[in-house]
Amino acid sequence: MPEVLLALLQEGTTGDPTATGVFRFFAGLVLLLIIYIGAWGFTYWISRDE
């Protein structure tokens, strides 16, 4: 999984971002947020009392 995120976030130049680089940045950011929110939701789900 970390290799996929690194591949998404890699871009050749930082001075002149291309549309592909911006898309990869936001795709990586959304992927990280999904993983974080999913982990938080799972821990909430297993810790709640029924």
Rosetta blueprint (number, residue, H / E / L):
1 M L
2 P H
3 E H
4 V H
5 L H
6 L H
7 A H
8 L H
9 L H
10 Q L
11 E L
12 G L
13 T L
14 T L
15 G L
16 D L
17 P L
18 T L
19 A H
20 T H
21 G H
22 V H
23 F H
24 R H
25 F H
26 F H
27 A H
28 G H
29 L H
30 V H
31 L H
32 L H
33 L H
34 I H
35 I H
36 Y H
37 I H
38 G H
39 A H
40 W H
41 G H
42 F H
43 T H
44 Y H
45 W H
46 I H
47 S H
48 R L
49 D L
50 E L
